[in-house]
Amino acid sequence: MRATAGRLGLVVAVLTAALVPVPRLVPVAPAVADSAPSIHTPRPMPGSIVPTGELLLRVTTQSDADTATVELSLDGRPVVVARGERDPDGAAYASATVTVAPGPHEASATFTDTAGRRVQRSWSFVATDVTVRRHAGPTRLETAVAISRETFPEAGSASAVLLARADDFADALAGAPLAVHLDAPLLLTARDELAEVARQELRRVLPLGGTVHLLGGTEALSRAVADDVRALGYLVTRHAGEDRYATAASIARALPGTGGALIASGVSFPDALAASAPAARDGVPILLTRRDELPHATTEVLDDRGVADLVVVGGPAVVSAAVEEQLTDTIERVERVAGADRYATAVAVLARYYDRPSGVSLASGTDFPDALTGTRHAAALRQPLLLTPADHPVTATDAALRAVRPRHLDVYGGAVAVTDATAGASVRAVVDGPDAPRVVTATPVETDEASYLERVTVTFDRPVDVGASSVYLDVGDREIVGEVVGVDERTLQLRVPGGVAGLERELAHAGRVTVAGVGAGAVGHHDVAFTYLEPDPWFATVAGVDLHLPSRHVEMIGYHQSSHDGARELSPRDTATAQLTLPSRGRGTGRHTAADIVADPELAVYSPVDGVVVRAGTYRLYCDHYDHYLVIEPDARPGYEVKLLHFEGLAVATGDRVEAGITQVGSAPRTLPFESQVDEYSGPDAWPHVHVEVVDTAIPDRGGGGC
């Protein structure tokens, strides 16, 4: 009875983007009557960004449309239509295979049914030829191998190999410049043995007799690792010192003298990784420091190499002003490159070392392995490395991509390191450019589990044109049609008064929101993939008032007698939730005048109706137990009152408007300090319940359980 509906694992396609002029967006057509011809669920989705080349142009028509006429066109030119196809729900669709070039496109469909009635629909999308390449394996070790194979595709093509510990960044931070200097890939392995995937890649990429360079001492890579390498027929060279700072100095001494160097924190990896790509490209060493103290090994190698140009990467939080001052006392030119955080520092490195690069590399800013091996690849491509959180874009990285607008992105690591949604958001930043509106909030949010979806709200960072913008909602591979309105000059809302209907209950469905906001002559795109869990419908109705379940996870509904003479008899509706009528309590009212809804104690409580709060607060249940109450006047029946009892964390006040299934009114159902009637029929752990009743205020209250 309490089995939680399974979540659907969403596979989110990584979008691609292009440098394109502003398209003329065509708003989504309004819904039409069931009896009229209909065109819905267009593909590509309105306002979407798709790859250039061949794609399927498609629309769905009413299910009896096999003998009707459907015409499709792209950019004003008719295309050959394939007919007679049906989707899994039995709806007929027409499609055409077309080829699209980079830029904005307008598709159009015309449907004429057998009665001669005709409807037309147009929509816009953008095509791009910018590429996204993901370099990844199942683990960090396989990702390093994937990057090695990309950089050195021919067997035996490496001049050497660098080997670093997979679970600690300290000794490998300075390795990228040496890898480029030696024309070597950087592989990862365990501390105490040579990993099998690293062994196989060594044998593929490096001829026998070649040299494998171990980064770090025996605490980083044990003697057993060195022995394993030698047993394969390779020479071993170890670059090590007594700590990470001395190891970085040892690596620096293996590089040719250039008169320059970069220095970054040896405790926090992101800044050193962002600096690795330009350092490796330019052949300058990366040295490490403590926050408040310059290590002796670092000062010694600076002196030995005669460094005259030094760049400090990272802000004072990671490399203090005192360390910078100490460096300035002995080195001719010292420059700090930094941002407000690790992501902004990576952007600052891009600005300092690159002039509009054609490509950008992207890696996790919260975990090091994929970025560590990725810097070698980025250096080979002579492109910067930007950082991102795994599951959402950040403003600094987003702004840099909008400004640079690279022709391709290289993403290091799998979908756990950088999700497809994050990669897609990064590419949308490229296609939008710096002048396009940027989405700052959207509901539902990425990877959210949504129910009772009656509106989609998107807020931009600047005003947008409601009439020219588009908000498209797709759930279960079909369009959910609604009306796009402007809440204010920066906020668009797709309103779906009937919500999402017709999907199988208790199952998770893939959902997607596609947004194109037009403002100040530019278009900002946004895309959200989420899971939609079809809820039970309204559980009861009375006098025109439909009652929504007040929780996202309900075990059962127990109907019983209210203690209020004005409580109206509820008419239960067919739902997937178990319902029963509790034994009479001798109150003299109908057996269905109140409902105890047994709900998950860890989930919020929502309003069961649209309306206005007329009273809310606390009372004493049975004169002894404090409890919250809420009274709502429903829009559907002014003069009536919908009452809620037994919940925690009252979240609304008198005068507030509430929406059924949308507005949170409490933090959770209240667990009462005694056994209630419905508890006898509940599960063994006795979830709490929320009490709901609808009262005709014209009938006086004869007194209830409160005090």
C-alpha positions in Angstrom: 0.0 0.0 0.0 2.9 2.3 0.7 5.1 1.4 -2.3 6.7 4.6 -3.6 6.3 5.1 -7.3 9.6 4.4 -9.1 11.6 7.2 -10.5 12.3 7.2 -14.2 16.0 7.5 -15.1 16.1 10.3 -17.5 18.7 10.4 -20.3 19.0 14.0 -21.2 20.5 14.6 -24.6 23.3 17.2 -24.6 22.2 20.1 -26.8 24.4 21.8 -29.3 24.6 25.4 -30.3 25.7 27.9 -33.0 26.4 31.5 -33.6 23.1 32.6 -35.1 21.0 35.7 -35.8 17.9 36.3 -33.7 15.0 34.1 -35.1 11.4 35.2 -35.4 9.8 33.0 -32.8 6.3 31.8 -33.4 4.3 31.4 -30.2 2.7 28.0 -29.4 -0.8 27.8 -30.8 -3.7 27.8 -28.3 -5.7 24.6 -27.6 -8.6 23.9 -30.0 -11.9 22.1 -29.3 -11.8 18.4 -29.4 -14.2 18.4 -32.4 -12.0 20.6 -34.5 -8.9 19.6 -36.4 -5.8 19.6 -34.2 -2.0 19.8 -34.5 0.1 19.1 -31.5 3.4 17.8 -30.2 5.6 19.4 -32.9 9.2 18.2 -33.3 11.7 19.7 -33.0 10.2 21.3 -29.9 9.3 25.0 -30.3 12.2 27.2 -29.1 14.7 24.3 -29.0 18.3 24.1 -30.2 19.1 21.1 -32.4 22.2 19.9 -34.3 22.6 20.8 -38.0 22.2 18.1 -40.6 19.4 15.6 -41.0 16.4 15.7 -38.6 12.8 14.6 -38.4 10.1 17.2 -38.7 7.0 15.9 -37.2 3.5 16.8 -35.9 0.8 14.7 -34.3 -2.8 15.0 -35.5 -6.2 13.8 -34.2 -6.4 10.0 -34.1 -8.9 9.6 -37.0 -6.8 11.6 -39.4 -5.5 8.9 -41.7 -7.5 10.0 -44.7 -7.1 13.8 -44.0 -4.5 16.1 -45.6 -1.3 17.1 -43.8 1.2 19.5 -45.3 4.6 20.3 -43.8 7.0 23.1 -44.8 10.3 24.3 -43.6 11.3 28.0 -44.0 8.4 28.4 -46.5 9.3 25.4 -48.7 7.0 22.3 -48.8 8.6 19.0 -47.8 7.6 15.4 -48.6 5.3 14.1 -45.9 5.2 10.5 -44.7 1.8 9.4 -43.5 0.1 6.4 -41.8 2.3 6.4 -38.7 1.0 6.3 -35.1 2.5 6.9 -31.7 2.1 4.4 -28.8 -1.1 6.1 -27.8 -2.6 5.5 -31.2 -2.5 9.2 -32.4 -1.6 9.7 -36.0 1.4 11.7 -36.9 2.9 13.1 -40.1 6.7 13.5 -40.5 9.3 14.5 -43.0 13.1 14.1 -43.0 14.8 17.4 -43.7 18.3 18.8 -43.6 18.9 22.0 -41.7 21.8 24.5 -41.9 23.0 26.5 -38.9 20.6 29.3 -37.9 17.0 29.9 -37.1 14.3 27.9 -38.8 10.5 28.2 -39.0 8.4 25.0 -39.5 4.7 25.0 -40.5 2.0 22.3 -40.6 -1.4 22.5 -42.1 -4.1 19.9 -41.4 -7.3 19.6 -43.3 -9.8 16.9 -42.0 -12.3 15.0 -44.1 -15.0 17.6 -43.4 -12.8 20.3 -45.0 -12.0 22.0 -41.7 -8.5 23.4 -41.7 -6.0 24.4 -39.0 -2.4 25.7 -39.3 0.4 25.8 -36.9 3.9 27.3 -37.1 6.8 27.2 -34.7 10.5 28.0 -34.6 13.8 26.4 -33.6 17.5 27.0 -34.0 20.0 24.6 -35.6 23.8 24.7 -34.9 27.0 23.1 -36.0 28.9 23.7 -32.8 30.0 20.3 -31.4 30.1 18.9 -27.9 32.5 16.1 -27.3 32.5 14.1 -24.0 35.6 12.3 -23.0 34.7 9.8 -20.3 34.9 6.3 -19.0 33.0 4.4 -16.2 35.5 5.6 -13.6 38.2 8.2 -13.3 40.8 5.7 -14.4 38.9 4.9 -17.6 38.3 8.6 -18.2 42.1 9.1 -18.1 42.5 6.3 -20.7 39.7 7.8 -22.9 41.6 11.1 -22.9 44.9 9.4 -23.6 43.3 7.6 -26.6 41.9 10.9 -27.9 45.2 12.7 -27.6 47.3 9.7 -28.8 45.1 7.7 -31.1 47.9 5.7 -32.8 49.4 2.8 -31.0 53.0 3.5 -29.8 52.6 7.2 -30.6 53.6 8.6 -27.1 57.2 9.5 -26.3 56.6 8.8 -22.6 53.8 8.4 -20.0 53.1 10.2 -16.8 51.5 8.2 -14.0 49.7 9.7 -11.0 47.7 8.6 -8.0 44.0 8.5 -8.7 42.6 9.4 -5.3 44.8 12.4 -4.4 45.6 15.5 -6.4 48.6 16.8 -4.5 51.5 15.3 -6.5 49.8 15.5 -9.9 48.8 19.2 -9.9 52.0 20.3 -11.5 52.1 17.5 -14.1 50.4 18.9 -17.2 53.4 21.1 -18.3 55.7 18.0 -18.0 53.2 15.9 -20.0 53.2 18.3 -22.9 57.0 18.8 -22.8 57.5 15.0 -22.9 54.7 14.4 -25.4 53.1 12.1 -22.9 49.6 11.2 -21.7 48.7 11.4 -18.0 47.3 8.2 -16.6 45.9 7.4 -13.2 46.3 4.3 -11.0 45.9 3.1 -7.4 48.6 3.8 -4.8 49.7 0.2 -4.3 49.4 -1.4 -7.7 49.3 -0.6 -11.3 45.6 -0.6 -12.3 44.7 -3.0 -15.1 43.2 -0.3 -17.3 46.4 1.8 -16.9 48.5 -1.3 -17.7 46.6 -1.9 -20.9 46.9 1.7 -22.0 50.6 1.8 -21.3 51.1 -1.2 -23.5 49.1 0.4 -26.3 50.4 3.9 -26.3 54.1 3.6 -25.3 56.7 1.5 -27.1 58.7 -1.0 -25.1 61.7 0.6 -23.5 60.0 3.9 -23.1 60.0 5.9 -19.8 57.1 6.1 -17.4 57.3 9.2 -15.1 55.8 8.6 -11.6 54.5 11.8 -10.0 55.1 11.7 -6.2 57.1 9.7 -3.7 56.4 6.2 -2.5 53.6 7.4 -0.3 51.8 8.6 -3.5 52.8 5.7 -5.8 54.3 2.7 -4.0 57.4 0.8 -5.0 55.0 -2.0 -6.1 53.7 0.4 -8.8 57.2 1.0 -10.1 57.9 -2.7 -10.1 54.7 -3.4 -12.1 55.8 -0.8 -14.7 59.3 -2.2 -15.0 57.9 -5.7 -15.4 56.1 -4.5 -18.5 59.4 -3.5 -20.1 59.5 0.2 -19.3 62.0 2.5 -17.6 60.9 4.4 -14.5 61.7 7.9 -13.5 60.2 9.3 -10.3 59.6 13.1 -9.7 59.3 13.5 -6.0 60.1 15.5 -2.9 59.3 15.3 0.8 55.9 16.9 0.2 53.7 18.1 -2.6 55.6 21.4 -2.8 58.9 19.7 -3.2 57.3 17.3 -5.8 56.1 20.3 -7.8 59.6 21.8 -7.6 61.1 18.5 -8.8 58.7 18.5 -11.8 59.6 22.1 -12.6 63.3 21.2 -12.7 62.6 18.7 -15.5 61.2 21.5 -17.7 63.3 23.8 -19.9 64.0 27.3 -18.5 61.6 30.0 -19.6 61.9 32.8 -17.1 58.3 32.4 -16.2 56.2 30.4 -13.8 52.7 30.1 -12.3 52.0 29.5 -8.6 48.8 28.3 -7.0 47.5 26.8 -3.8 48.8 23.3 -3.0 45.8 22.7 -0.7 42.9 23.6 -3.0 43.1 22.0 -6.5 40.8 24.1 -8.7 43.0 27.1 -9.3 46.1 25.0 -10.2 44.0 22.9 -12.6 42.6 26.0 -14.4 46.2 27.3 -14.7 47.5 24.0 -16.0 46.2 24.4 -19.5 48.0 27.7 -20.3 51.1 26.6 -18.3 51.4 23.4 -20.3 50.8 25.2 -23.6 53.5 27.8 -22.8 55.9 25.3 -21.2 56.1 27.1 -17.8 56.0 25.2 -14.5 53.3 25.2 -12.0 54.6 25.7 -8.4 52.6 25.3 -5.2 52.3 27.3 -2.0 50.6 27.2 1.4 48.1 30.0 2.0 50.2 32.0 4.4 53.6 30.6 4.0 55.8 30.2 0.9 57.5 26.7 1.1 61.3 26.6 1.0 61.2 24.1 -2.0 59.2 26.7 -4.0 61.4 29.7 -3.2 64.5 27.6 -4.0 63.3 26.5 -7.5 62.2 30.1 -8.2 65.7 31.2 -7.5 67.4 28.3 -9.3 65.3 28.9 -12.5 65.8 32.7 -12.4 62.0 33.3 -12.6 61.4 37.0 -13.5 57.7 36.7 -14.5 55.4 35.0 -12.0 51.6 34.7 -12.0 49.8 34.0 -8.8 46.6 32.1 -9.6 43.8 32.4 -7.0 42.5 35.0 -4.6 43.8 36.0 -1.1 41.6 33.2 0.4 43.9 30.6 -1.1 47.2 32.6 -1.6 47.4 35.3 1.0 48.6 38.9 0.4 51.6 38.2 2.6 52.8 35.4 0.3 52.3 37.7 -2.7 54.3 40.4 -0.9 57.1 38.0 -0.2 57.2 37.0 -3.9 57.2 40.6 -5.0 60.3 41.3 -2.8 62.4 38.8 -4.9 60.8 38.6 -8.3 60.8 41.3 -10.9 57.2 41.0 -12.1 54.4 39.4 -10.0 50.8 39.4 -11.2 47.7 38.0 -9.5 45.0 36.4 -11.7 41.9 35.7 -9.6 38.1 35.8 -9.4 35.6 35.7 -6.6 35.6 31.9 -6.5 37.2 28.9 -8.3 34.8 29.3 -11.2 35.5 33.0 -11.6 39.3 32.4 -11.2 39.2 29.9 -14.1 37.4 32.6 -16.2 40.1 35.1 -15.2 42.8 32.6 -16.4 41.0 32.4 -19.7 40.9 36.2 -20.0 44.6 36.5 -19.2 45.9 33.8 -21.5 43.5 33.3 -24.4 42.1 35.6 -27.1 38.7 34.2 -28.3 39.6 30.5 -28.4 37.7 28.4 -30.9 37.2 25.7 -28.3 36.7 25.5 -24.5 37.2 22.5 -22.2 34.8 22.0 -19.3 35.3 19.9 -16.2 34.0 19.5 -12.6 35.1 22.2 -10.2 34.2 20.0 -7.2 36.3 16.9 -7.9 39.8 16.8 -9.5 40.5 13.5 -11.4 38.7 14.3 -14.7 40.0 17.9 -14.8 43.5 16.6 -13.9 43.8 14.4 -16.9 41.7 16.8 -19.0 44.2 19.6 -18.7 46.7 17.6 -20.8 44.0 17.3 -23.5 43.1 21.0 -23.3 46.7 22.0 -23.6 47.1 19.9 -26.7 44.1 21.7 -28.2 45.5 25.0 -27.0 42.2 25.8 -25.3 41.3 27.0 -21.8 39.7 24.8 -19.1 36.6 26.2 -17.4 35.1 24.7 -14.3 31.5 24.0 -13.4 29.4 22.3 -10.6 28.2 18.9 -11.7 24.5 19.6 -11.8 24.0 23.2 -12.6 25.7 26.1 -14.4 27.3 29.0 -12.6 27.1 32.7 -13.6 30.9 33.2 -14.1 31.3 30.2 -16.4 28.0 30.9 -18.2 29.0 34.5 -18.8 32.4 33.5 -20.2 30.9 31.1 -22.6 28.4 33.7 -23.8 31.3 36.2 -24.3 33.8 33.7 -26.0 31.2 31.8 -28.0 33.5 28.9 -28.9 32.9 26.5 -31.8 33.1 23.4 -29.7 33.2 22.2 -26.1 35.2 19.3 -24.7 33.6 17.9 -21.5 35.8 15.7 -19.3 34.2 12.9 -17.2 30.9 11.2 -17.3 27.4 12.4 -16.4 28.2 12.2 -12.7 31.1 14.6 -13.0 29.3 17.0 -15.4 25.6 16.2 -16.1 24.2 16.3 -19.6 21.9 19.1 -18.4 24.9 21.2 -17.3 26.7 20.6 -20.6 23.5 21.5 -22.4 23.1 24.7 -20.4 26.8 25.6 -21.2 26.1 25.2 -24.9 22.9 27.3 -24.7 25.1 30.0 -23.2 27.2 29.8 -26.4 24.3 30.1 -28.8 22.7 32.9 -26.8 25.7 35.2 -26.6 26.2 38.0 -24.1 23.2 40.1 -25.0 20.5 37.5 -24.7 18.2 37.2 -21.7 19.4 34.7 -19.1 17.0 32.6 -17.1 17.7 33.1 -13.3 14.9 30.8 -11.9 12.5 28.3 -13.4 9.9 25.9 -12.0 10.0 23.0 -12.2 13.7 22.8 -11.7 16.2 20.4 -13.4 15.8 16.8 -12.2 12.8 17.8 -10.0 9.9 15.4 -9.4 6.8 17.4 -10.2 3.1 16.7 -9.6 0.0 18.8 -10.1 1.8 20.7 -12.8 -0.6 23.5 -13.6 1.9 26.1 -14.5 5.5 26.6 -15.6 7.2 29.8 -14.4 10.4 31.3 -15.9 12.1 34.5 -14.7 14.8 36.2 -16.7 17.5 38.7 -15.8 15.9 41.4 -18.0 12.6 42.3 -19.6 11.3 39.9 -22.3 8.6 40.2 -25.0 5.7 37.9 -24.0 4.2 37.9 -27.5 7.5 36.9 -29.2 8.6 34.4 -26.5 7.8 30.7 -26.3 7.3 28.3 -23.3 6.7 24.7 -24.4 5.8 21.9 -22.0 6.1 18.2 -22.9 5.3 15.3 -20.6 5.3 11.7 -21.5 6.3 12.6 -25.1 3.3 14.7 -25.7 2.6 18.4 -25.6 0.7 19.9 -22.7 -1.0 22.9 -24.2 -1.6 26.1 -22.1 -1.5 29.9 -22.3 1.8 31.9 -22.0 1.3 35.1 -20.0 3.6 37.7 -18.6 3.5 37.8 -14.8 5.7 40.9 -14.9 8.1 42.2 -17.5 10.8 39.6 -16.6 8.6 36.6 -15.9 6.8 34.3 -18.3 4.3 31.7 -17.1 2.7 28.9 -19.1 -0.7 28.3 -17.4 -2.3 24.9 -17.8 -5.6 25.2 -15.9 -6.5 21.5 -16.3 -3.0 20.4 -15.3 -1.4 17.3 -16.9 -4.1 14.8 -17.5 -4.5 11.4 -19.2 -1.2 9.8 -18.1 -1.0 6.5 -16.3 -1.1 7.0 -12.6 1.6 6.0 -10.1 4.2 6.0 -12.9 7.0 8.5 -13.5 7.0 10.2 -16.9 9.8 12.2 -18.6 9.0 15.9 -18.8 10.7 18.7 -20.5 10.3 22.5 -20.6 11.8 24.4 -23.6 11.9 28.2 -23.3 12.9 30.9 -25.8 12.7 34.4 -24.3 13.0 37.4 -26.6 14.3 40.6 -25.2 16.2 43.6 -26.6 16.7 42.0 -30.0 18.2 38.7 -28.7 16.9 35.3 -27.7 17.7 33.4 -24.5 17.1 29.7 -24.5 16.5 27.5 -21.5 15.8 23.8 -21.2 14.6 21.8 -18.1 14.3 18.0 -17.9 12.3 16.7 -15.0 10.2 13.8 -13.9 6.4 14.0 -13.7 4.6 11.7 -11.3 1.0 11.6 -12.3 -0.9 12.1 -9.0 -4.2 10.7 -8.0 -7.0 13.0 -9.2 -9.1 15.0 -6.8 -10.1 12.6 -4.1 -13.6 14.0 -3.4 -16.1 16.6 -4.5 -18.9 18.4 -2.7 -21.2 21.2 -4.0 -18.9 22.0 -6.9 -15.8 22.1 -4.7 -13.1 19.6 -5.9 -10.7 18.5 -3.2 -7.1 17.8 -4.0 -5.0 15.4 -1.9 -3.0 17.6 0.5 0.2 15.4 0.2 2.3 14.1 -2.6 2.4 10.6 -1.0 -0.8 9.3 0.6 -1.4 5.8 2.0 -5.1 5.9 2.4 -8.2 8.0 2.9 -10.6 7.2 5.8 -14.0 8.9 5.6 -15.8 9.5 8.9 -18.4 11.7 10.7 -17.6 15.4 11.3 -18.6 17.0 14.6 -20.0 20.0 12.7 -23.6 20.0 11.7 -22.7 22.2 8.6 -20.2 19.7 7.3 -21.3 18.6 3.8 -21.3 15.0 2.6 -18.2 14.3 0.5 -18.5 12.3 -2.7 -15.4 10.1 -3.1 -13.9 10.0 -6.5 -12.2 7.0 -8.1 -8.5 7.3 -7.3 -5.5 4.9 -7.1 -5.4 5.6 -3.3 -7.1 3.2 -1.0 -10.4 4.5 0.5 -12.6 3.2 3.3 -15.5 4.4 5.4 -14.8 4.3 9.2 -17.3 3.0 11.7 -19.9 5.5 13.0 -18.8 7.6 15.9 -22.3 8.6 16.9 -22.0 12.3 15.9 -25.2 12.5 14.0 -23.7 13.6 10.7 -23.1 11.8 7.5 -20.6 9.0 7.2 -18.5 11.0 4.6 -18.6 14.5 6.1 -14.9 14.4 7.0 -11.8 12.7 5.6 -8.6 11.7 7.4 -5.9 11.5 4.8 -3.0 9.3 6.0 0.2 10.9 4.5 4.0 10.6 4.5 5.2 12.3 7.7 8.3 13.7 5.9 6.5 15.5 3.1 4.8 18.9 3.0 1.1 19.7 3.3 -0.6 21.5 0.3 -3.8 23.3 -0.1 -6.7 21.1 -1.2 -8.5 23.9 -3.1 -8.1 27.2 -4.8 -9.2 30.0 -2.5 -8.4 32.6 0.2 -7.3 31.9 3.7 -10.0 33.2 6.1 -8.5 31.9 9.4 -5.3 30.2 10.4 -3.5 29.5 13.6 -3.3 27.1 16.6 -6.0 25.7 18.8 -6.2 23.0 21.6 -7.4 19.7 20.3 -9.7 18.0 22.8 -8.8 20.8 25.2 -5.4 19.2 25.7 -3.2 19.0 22.6 -1.9 22.0 20.6 -2.6 21.7 16.9 -2.6 23.9 13.7 -5.8 24.7 11.8 -6.4 26.4 8.4 -9.8 27.6 7.0 -10.0 28.4 3.3 -13.0 30.0 1.4 -12.9 28.1 -1.9 -13.2 30.0 -5.2 -15.7 27.4 -6.4 -18.1 28.0 -3.6 -18.0 31.4 -1.8 -19.6 31.2 1.7 -18.3 27.7 2.3 -15.2 26.8 4.3 -12.6 24.1 3.7 -11.0 23.1 7.0 -7.6 21.5 7.5 -6.4 20.2 10.9 -3.4 18.1 12.2 -0.3 19.5 10.5 3.0 21.1 11.5 4.6 24.4 10.4 1.8 26.6 9.3 3.1 28.4 6.2 0.2 30.8 5.3 -1.8 33.6 7.0 -5.2 35.1 6.8 -5.8 36.8 3.5 -3.3 34.7 1.5 -4.4 33.2 -1.8 -3.7 29.4 -2.1 -3.8 27.1 -5.1 -4.9 23.5 -5.0 -1.9 21.1 -4.9 0.5 24.0 -5.4 0.6 26.2 -2.3 2.4 24.6 0.7 0.4 25.4 3.8 2.3 23.2 6.3 5.7 21.5 6.6 4.3 18.0 7.4 1.3 16.1 8.9 1.3 16.3 12.7 1.8 13.0 14.6 -0.8 13.1 17.4 0.1 11.9 20.9 -2.8 9.4 20.9 -4.2 6.7 18.6 -6.8 8.0 16.1 -9.6 6.0 14.6 -7.9 5.8 11.2 -4.7 4.5 12.8 -6.4 1.1 13.3 -6.5 0.6 9.5 -3.1 2.2 8.7 0.3 0.4 8.2 2.4 -0.9 11.1 4.3 2.4 11.5 1.1 4.4 11.7 1.7 7.5 9.5 -0.1 10.6 10.7 -3.1 12.0 9.0 -4.5 15.4 7.8 -8.1 16.1 8.6 -10.2 17.8 5.8 -13.9 18.8 5.8 -16.1 21.2 3.9 -18.6 23.3 5.9 -21.6 25.3 4.9 -21.2 28.4 7.1 -25.0 29.1 7.0 -25.4 26.1 9.4 -24.2 27.0 12.9 -21.4 25.0 14.6 -22.6 23.1 17.7 -19.1 22.7 19.1 -16.3 20.4 18.2 -13.1 19.0 19.6 -11.2 22.3 20.0 -11.1 24.6 23.0 
